[in-house]
Every structure is written in C-alpha cells, then in structure tokens.
Amino acid sequence: MASTTRRKPSTTKNGAAKNGAAKNGAAKNSRAKSSRLSRPKSKGSEESEGGKTHDIWRGIISFGLVEIPIALVSTEKPGGVSLSLLDKRDLSPVGYRRYNKSTEEDVAWAEVVHGYEYEKGQFVVVSKKDVAQADPELANTIAIDRFVEFSEVSPIQFDRTYYLEPLNARSKGYTLLRAALVATKKVGVARMLLRTREYVGLVAVHDSALVMHLLRFDAEIRKPSALENLGTPVKITEAESQMAEKLIDDMSGPWKPDEYRDEYTRSLMALIERKVKSGDVHEVERDAPEPKHHREVVDLMPLLKRSLEKRGSAASPPLRAPARRAHATATRRPAARRAARTRRS
C-alpha cells in the first residue's frame, strides 16, 4: 500500500508534465496552423523553393537562317486559395482516380499514352514521334514567318504568355533579336507545336526578356453575332452620350498594374482563419438561393449625374443642351407668346 501511495504523486507529476507537453504541442500546432493559413496554398507552381523556374518546353527560335536555343517558361505565379473537395457527410477528401476502365485498376503516368478514337471503342495510338512527323519543320521550333505591328492583333485572340529564356546566358542571337524588335517596334508572328497541337503566337519584348504570346486561331473565336441580345437597335440621346463621355474623362488615368491586388483572396483567408480560431470548422451551410436578376434601368441620366457628383464633378459647368433641342425650344416660345396675346385680345 505504501509503495502504491508513493507512486500516485509520481504519476500525477508525470500526468501534469504530459498535459503541459500536450498544451505546448497544441500551442505549437496552433502557431503552425496560423502560419500555414497566412500563406494561401496554391497548386501547379513552376518555381522551386529557391525561386528557380522550370521550363515546360525546349527548342529554338528561327527567323531567316538564325536559330536561337531557348526554353519556354510560364509567366504566371499561382495565386488564389486552393480549396479541397470534401464529402459533406464526413468531410473526407474527394479524390479522382486515373484508372483502366476495363479492369478498373489504377494506371501510372508512365503507362499512359495518347490515342485517337476513330471508331466507337477503337483507338489508334498517337506517339510523340507521330506528332513531330505531322509537321517536321515545327518539331522543337518556334518558326517566325513575318513581323507585324503589335496593335494589329486584337486582344480577344490572346490566350496565354510564356517567357522565352535563352539556354545560353550570353546568347548573341537572343540579344540581337530583342534589340531589333525594340528598334523596329515590331513583333514576330510565329508557329510552334506544344504538346499535341499547333499554336500561332507573337514573339515580343517584355522588359529584358523575350516572350511568346500564344494566340487563338480565328476559327476558335466566336463572333459577336453569336450573342442573342446583340443586334437590336437601341437609341441613346446626345445628352446621355455627353454625360457618359464626361464620366469616362473624369475616371481616366494612367495604367498602374501594381495598384490592383487580389483582395478577394485576402478576405477569404481572413474568414477561414476566423473560423479556425473559433473552432467552427465543420459547419456545412445549406445551398444559397440563386441571386435575383435585377431589371435594367431605362433612364440612365440620374445614374450618370450621381456618378459624376460622387467624383466631385458637380461643380463643373453644366453640359450644353443639344443644338436641335435648343433651336426647337427657341422657335416654340414666340409661337406660344403670339397665342397668348390672341387669347387676351
């Protein structure tokens, strides 16, 4: 009994020590969670921890007889918040399988090839060699066909942009092409094969680097005529046009891209952090109702006026009335006076 009695305080001390360690561990975990929350997760990054980028394609730029070895590197840095898909019944992560649809066995990437279904359930294998042989001139080549003004290309054709990084740090051809594009204020129209399809793009200058703007083919772009609610004539008054132009003038200024930040991601992460700190992490909300569609306002003048007043333009001189309306008013007034005199007489 005495031995047992002596053990109890020891056990209590150990338990207290364990509880203290558990509390310290919980505090560390809380700090670690807070640290992880302060850095939004993102997937698909092409930058290593040291900041070095990874290319997705290697080849050459060719124009005339000049060939420049380069690598294609993404210009994008992943942003936003990466949200996982969960089963709301038990909050388990939902995953996607890459599996054989006949045997239902998982398939490793090393065992995956491309194929084209030429008949129902019948495929022809299309290898990387087949892709290259379809147009040998474009194999591992960005072939510049001509040079044009950058302003000639409509923004709707732009798809995405890559850096063209020289494989040689002292590439004279790269430096020469960049300098020539700057001097002539032109961009090169080029074709290339990327993965399993052909692209047309623009070789251009961005700061100290060359870039490749991949474009959409004209056949891939829907025409405005495909939109149902376009084409109906809509009348606008001259006063409305003047007011809208005045508002645009007041809101005009230089383009400053650094002034625009992803404030939504910051707000969403703050909301997530508050839910974690409060312990309210497993609440599943019901589906929100569909937002109501607001009816379009027909009379735009009051809105335009309030917009101008909000920007401090209320003190500006009033807009002149359209000439036709002023003339019509002036011609009506004498007639009205003559009618009044006739009634009085």
C-alpha positions in Angstrom: 0.0 0.0 0.0 2.8 2.4 0.9 4.5 1.7 -2.4 1.3 2.3 -4.2 0.8 5.6 -2.3 4.3 6.7 -3.2 3.6 6.0 -6.9 0.5 8.2 -7.1 2.2 11.6 -6.7 4.8 10.5 -9.3 2.1 9.5 -11.7 0.3 12.8 -11.1 3.5 14.7 -11.8 4.1 12.7 -15.0 0.5 13.4 -16.0 0.9 17.1 -15.3 4.1 17.0 -17.3 2.3 15.2 -20.1 -0.6 17.7 -20.0 1.9 20.5 -20.1 3.6 19.0 -23.1 0.3 18.4 -24.8 -0.6 22.1 -24.2 2.7 23.2 -25.6 2.2 20.9 -28.5 -1.3 22.3 -29.1 0.1 25.8 -29.0 2.8 24.9 -31.5 0.2 23.3 -33.7 -1.9 26.4 -33.4 1.0 28.6 -34.4 1.8 26.2 -37.2 -1.8 26.3 -38.5 -1.8 30.1 -38.2 1.5 30.2 -40.2 0.1 27.9 -42.8 -3.1 29.9 -43.0 -1.2 33.1 -43.6 0.3 31.6 -46.7 -2.5 30.6 -49.2 -1.9 27.2 -50.7 -1.6 27.0 -54.5 -1.0 24.2 -56.9 0.9 23.8 -60.1 3.7 26.1 -59.2 6.7 26.0 -61.6 9.0 27.6 -59.1 11.2 25.6 -56.7 11.7 26.7 -53.1 14.8 28.6 -54.2 12.8 30.6 -56.7 14.3 28.9 -59.8 11.8 28.4 -62.6 11.3 25.1 -64.5 10.8 25.2 -68.3 8.0 23.2 -69.9 9.5 23.0 -73.4 12.9 23.4 -75.1 13.7 24.2 -78.7 14.9 27.0 -80.9 13.6 30.3 -82.3 14.2 30.5 -86.0 13.9 33.6 -88.2 15.7 33.6 -91.5 18.8 31.4 -91.1 19.2 32.5 -87.4 18.5 29.8 -84.7 18.4 30.7 -81.0 18.2 27.9 -78.4 15.5 28.8 -75.8 13.3 27.3 -73.1 9.6 28.1 -72.6 8.8 29.2 -69.0 5.5 30.2 -67.6 5.0 33.9 -66.8 2.3 33.1 -64.1 2.8 32.7 -60.4 0.0 30.7 -59.0 -2.3 32.7 -56.7 -5.7 32.5 -55.0 -6.8 29.9 -52.5 -6.7 26.2 -53.2 -9.8 24.6 -51.8 -10.1 20.9 -51.4 -13.2 18.9 -52.4 -14.8 17.2 -49.4 -17.6 14.7 -48.8 -20.0 16.7 -46.7 -21.2 13.6 -44.9 -17.9 13.0 -43.1 -15.6 15.8 -44.5 -13.3 13.2 -46.1 -11.3 14.5 -49.1 -12.7 13.6 -52.5 -10.2 12.3 -55.0 -10.0 11.4 -58.7 -8.6 8.2 -60.0 -6.7 7.6 -63.2 -7.8 4.0 -63.9 -8.3 1.4 -66.6 -12.0 1.5 -67.5 -11.9 -2.2 -68.5 -10.1 -3.6 -65.4 -10.7 -0.7 -63.0 -7.1 -0.9 -61.9 -5.1 2.3 -61.3 -2.7 3.3 -64.1 0.6 5.0 -63.5 1.6 8.0 -65.7 4.4 6.0 -67.2 1.9 3.6 -68.7 -0.3 6.3 -70.2 -0.2 7.1 -74.0 -2.3 9.2 -76.3 -4.8 7.8 -78.7 -7.5 8.9 -81.2 -10.9 7.1 -81.2 -11.5 6.6 -84.9 -14.5 4.2 -84.3 -16.6 3.5 -81.2 -14.2 1.8 -78.8 -11.4 1.6 -81.4 -8.2 3.7 -80.9 -5.1 4.4 -82.9 -2.0 5.3 -80.8 -0.5 8.7 -81.4 3.0 8.9 -80.1 5.3 12.0 -79.7 7.1 10.8 -82.8 3.9 10.9 -84.7 3.1 14.4 -83.5 6.6 15.6 -84.6 6.3 13.9 -88.0 3.0 15.5 -88.8 4.9 18.8 -89.4 8.7 18.1 -89.2 9.5 21.8 -89.7 7.8 22.7 -86.4 9.5 20.0 -84.4 11.1 21.8 -81.4 11.0 25.0 -83.3 9.3 28.4 -82.9 9.3 29.5 -86.5 8.9 33.2 -87.2 7.1 33.8 -90.5 6.7 37.6 -90.5 6.9 40.7 -88.4 3.8 43.0 -87.7 2.7 45.9 -85.5 1.6 44.7 -82.1 -1.5 46.9 -82.4 -2.7 44.9 -85.4 -3.6 41.9 -83.2 -6.9 42.1 -81.4 -6.8 41.4 -77.6 -9.5 38.8 -78.0 -7.0 36.5 -79.7 -4.6 36.3 -76.8 -4.5 33.0 -74.9 -1.5 32.9 -72.5 2.1 34.1 -72.4 5.4 32.4 -71.7 8.9 33.7 -71.2 11.5 32.7 -73.8 14.6 32.0 -71.7 17.9 31.7 -73.6 19.7 28.4 -72.9 23.0 30.3 -73.1 23.4 33.2 -70.7 25.5 35.0 -73.3 23.3 34.3 -76.3 24.2 36.8 -79.0 21.3 35.8 -81.2 18.8 36.3 -78.4 20.2 39.8 -77.6 20.2 40.7 -81.3 16.6 39.7 -81.8 15.4 41.5 -78.7 17.3 44.7 -79.7 15.9 44.5 -83.3 12.3 44.2 -82.1 12.7 47.2 -79.8 14.2 49.3 -82.6 11.6 48.4 -85.2 8.7 48.3 -82.7 7.5 45.1 -84.3 6.6 41.6 -83.0 7.3 38.3 -84.8 4.4 36.1 -85.9 5.4 32.5 -85.2 4.1 29.0 -85.3 5.0 26.2 -82.9 4.0 22.7 -81.6 3.3 22.4 -77.9 2.3 19.0 -76.6 -0.2 17.7 -79.2 -1.3 20.8 -81.1 -0.1 23.7 -83.2 -0.2 27.3 -82.0 0.3 30.6 -83.6 1.9 33.3 -81.4 3.7 36.6 -81.2 7.4 36.8 -80.2 7.7 40.1 -78.4 9.8 42.0 -75.8 8.9 42.4 -72.2 11.5 44.3 -70.2 14.7 42.4 -70.6 13.2 39.2 -71.9 11.6 37.9 -75.0 8.1 36.4 -74.6 5.8 34.2 -76.6 2.1 35.3 -76.6 0.1 32.3 -77.7 -2.9 33.2 -79.7 -6.2 31.6 -80.5 -6.8 30.8 -84.2 -9.5 32.9 -85.8 -11.7 29.8 -86.2 -11.7 29.3 -82.4 -13.2 32.7 -81.6 -16.9 33.2 -81.5 -18.2 36.2 -83.5 -20.3 38.8 -81.7 -23.2 37.7 -84.0 -23.5 34.5 -81.9 -24.7 36.6 -78.9 -28.5 36.6 -78.7 -29.1 40.0 -77.2 -26.9 42.0 -79.7 -28.1 43.5 -82.9 -31.3 45.2 -81.7 -31.1 48.9 -82.4 -31.0 51.0 -79.2 -31.4 54.8 -79.2 -29.4 57.0 -76.9 -29.7 60.7 -76.6 -26.9 63.2 -77.2 -27.2 64.3 -73.5 -26.6 60.7 -72.4 -23.6 60.4 -74.7 -22.1 63.6 -73.4 -22.7 62.6 -69.7 -21.1 59.2 -70.3 -18.1 60.7 -72.1 -17.7 63.2 -69.2 -17.7 60.4 -66.7 -15.1 58.4 -68.7 -12.9 61.6 -68.9 -13.1 62.0 -65.1 -12.3 58.4 -64.4 -9.4 58.3 -66.9 -5.8 57.9 -65.7 -2.5 56.0 -66.4 -2.4 52.2 -66.2 -0.8 51.2 -62.9 -0.9 47.4 -62.6 0.7 47.4 -59.1 -2.4 49.1 -57.7 -4.5 46.1 -58.4 -4.3 43.2 -56.0 -6.2 40.1 -55.2 -8.2 41.5 -52.3 -10.8 38.6 -52.5 -8.1 36.0 -51.6 -7.0 38.1 -48.6 -10.6 38.5 -47.4 -11.3 34.8 -47.9 -8.2 33.7 -46.0 -9.2 36.1 -43.1 -12.6 34.5 -43.0 -11.1 31.0 -43.0 -8.7 32.0 -40.2 -11.6 33.3 -38.1 -13.4 30.0 -38.5 -10.4 28.0 -37.4 -9.8 30.2 -34.4 -13.4 30.0 -33.3 -13.5 26.2 -33.8 -16.3 26.5 -36.3 -14.6 24.4 -38.9 -17.2 21.6 -39.6 -20.3 23.7 -40.3 -21.8 22.9 -43.6 -24.2 25.6 -44.9 -27.2 24.9 -46.9 -27.1 25.8 -50.6 -27.6 29.5 -51.0 -30.5 30.7 -53.1 -29.9 31.8 -56.6 -29.2 35.6 -56.8 -32.1 37.6 -58.2 -31.6 39.2 -61.6 -32.0 43.0 -61.4 -34.0 44.8 -64.0 -32.0 47.1 -66.2 -32.7 50.8 -65.6 -34.0 52.5 -68.7 -33.4 56.2 -67.7 -29.6 56.4 -67.3 -29.3 60.2 -66.8 -29.9 60.2 -63.0 -27.3 57.4 -62.5 -24.8 59.2 -64.7 -25.4 62.5 -62.8 -24.9 60.9 -59.4 -21.8 59.1 -60.7 -20.3 62.5 -61.7 -21.4 64.1 -58.4 -19.7 61.3 -56.5 -16.4 62.0 -58.2 -16.6 65.7 -57.3 -17.7 66.9 -60.7 -20.9 68.6 -59.6 -19.1 72.0 -59.6 -18.2 71.7 -63.3 -20.1 73.8 -65.8 -23.4 72.2 -67.0 -23.4 70.4 -70.3 -24.9 72.3 -73.2 -28.2 71.0 -74.5 -28.2 69.6 -78.0 -28.4 72.2 -80.7 -31.5 70.8 -82.2 -33.4 70.8 -78.9 -32.3 74.4 -78.1 -33.4 75.5 -81.6 -36.8 73.8 -81.2 -37.3 75.5 -77.8 -36.4 78.9 -79.2 -38.9 78.5 -82.1 -41.7 77.4 -79.8 -41.5 80.3 -77.4 -42.5 83.1 -79.9 -45.4 81.0 -81.1 -46.6 80.5 -77.5 -46.4 84.3 -76.9 -48.5 85.0 -80.0 -51.1 82.5 -78.9 -51.3 84.2 -75.5 -51.8 87.7 -77.0 -54.6 86.3 -79.3 -56.4 84.8 -76.3 -56.1 88.1 -74.3 -57.5 90.2 -77.2 
